[in-house]
Amino acid sequence: MENEAALKSQADSVSKPGWGWTRWMVTVGPGIVYGLSVLGAGDIVSNSAAGASYQYSLIWSLWMALIFRYVWVNVSAKYVLVTGESLLEGYGRVGLWVPLLVLLAFLPARHLTNQYLMLMMGSSSHSLFPLPTQWSSQIWACFFTLVGFAMTFWGGYSAIERFCKVLVGIMGGSLLVAALLSEPDPAAIVKGTLIPTVPESEGLYSALLIVMALIGTEAGSTANLYYSYFIREKGWKGVSYLKRQRFDLASGVLALFIMGALLQIAAAGTIHPLGIQVQDSEDLGHIFSQTQGTIGLVVFSLGFWGAAFSTFVGFNLGGALVFTDICRNFVPGLKDSPITKQEGYTLRKDPIYRTMIAFWSFTPLYVVFTGARMVWLVLMFNALQVMLIPILAIPLLKITNDRSLMGDYRNGWLTNSIMGILILIALWFTYQNAVNLWTNLDRLI
């Protein structure tokens, strides 16, 4: 008992967050990796559309959406730290069908995600450093696919964390430059951040539609599963790390808010005066380069590449950890393997992990030579992942409200209310995506 108390005291002492930059860099990690992993094309387009259509008046919706994301991911992490089980082991308590459904969904979802991420990496790199060949985008896509594979296969979580801590500074700095070049209105920014309003609809997108899109892209994602695996890779175990974990996740979510807000501010000052409606991420590159010259092109292309590459390595890492965990706990013939009993075993050393990293890194690579439309891939991916949100959120509510598992750490009424609202929003998005896919089926095939 004394040893347990001493261990808790020691962990608490190292997990107290500080305010200095060096202290912050040491304290955080998984939250930054998670934040950059989920920053994708949907976030860029949604935030740019918000600023282009309604200037600064929808910044508030960004922090509201991120509250949903924080609550979901924090509840997942709390379960892992309190029970000592992995998140998918907890889902398995609800029924074997939950982890098996995740297993089946991850195979096509990660493949589809990596297809459009490869296209993004290739096109953004070509914009920055065009090679003297018509295959410039394809060469860059293949190059960064190999780099990403090496980082996840050999480097693992620690290498990706170091990379993301550098990248978050570069991306934040580049977006700050873009926002400052747009000659922002500080008073309007403060008002749009602190006072929730839904302005009258203008142009292609209604304000309510953009708010819902921001909540959908920011709050709901199957990548919400990954954070609990990142903290295990970091070595955080036990309730003594709860304080550090909450600070870490808050740092990652704050980084997402800052980058999303800077995107809205940049689009408000750059795109809104032109009266142009943002329909695709490729439009943004042309607009920023035409209005802000070389600086605009570099800022946007760098931000776009950073979002694509960090999502590529983060999704592959998190997806392979989740996939391996499910196989070793629930799949007949793979669970209870002698491999898991070996000294020093971790999920990252498992042959299944390494196989999935290679599979998800290289099998989608053909897409860069097909001329596929990125919009189609994003639409398909978003439709798939949103449909899984209610299926994952409802069992999560069940296990984190179980007193026998969580004790005094079970959810409070506020957490349950926020999760319930998110489930209703996800159900609405599931319906909308199903309608959109059916309506556009003839154009997608």
Summary of the structure (lengths in Angstrom):
residues: 445
radius of gyration: 21.4
end to end distance: 63.3
largest distance: 67.9
contacts: 1589
relative contact order: 0.19
helix: 82%
strand: 0%
